[in-house]
């Protein structure tokens, strides 16, 4: 999942990385990542890309992409009650939490620099 600042938004890569970390925490709390023993869930990490004014949330397992791209799989929901494929979709454009990254970034910016 890519978190990119839109044009015109003041830029601070450390805040963008923190935004991605906090967003990842919310995604894990929502229990949407398929879970057996937790390897996939715990493999998610934030990658910083300052040259592109972006931060990514990635999974470091060889099977993550296959599971992500196949929401038709029958994911067990014993460990994570909302487990599904495409587990980032609620936070991507058009999803129910689409503006959440911008909200987190704005709050962090206001806390660090004051104002909006």
VENNOR-V856643 format. One record per helix or strand. SS is the DSSP state (~ for helix, > for strand). FROM is the first residue (numbers start at 1). LEN is the number of residues. If there is no record, write none. Layout:
SS|FROM|LEN  SS|FROM|LEN
This chain:
>|2|3  ~|13|17  >|33|1  ~|39|4  >|44|6  ~|50|3  >|54|6  ~|64|5  >|84|1  ~|89|3  ~|100|14
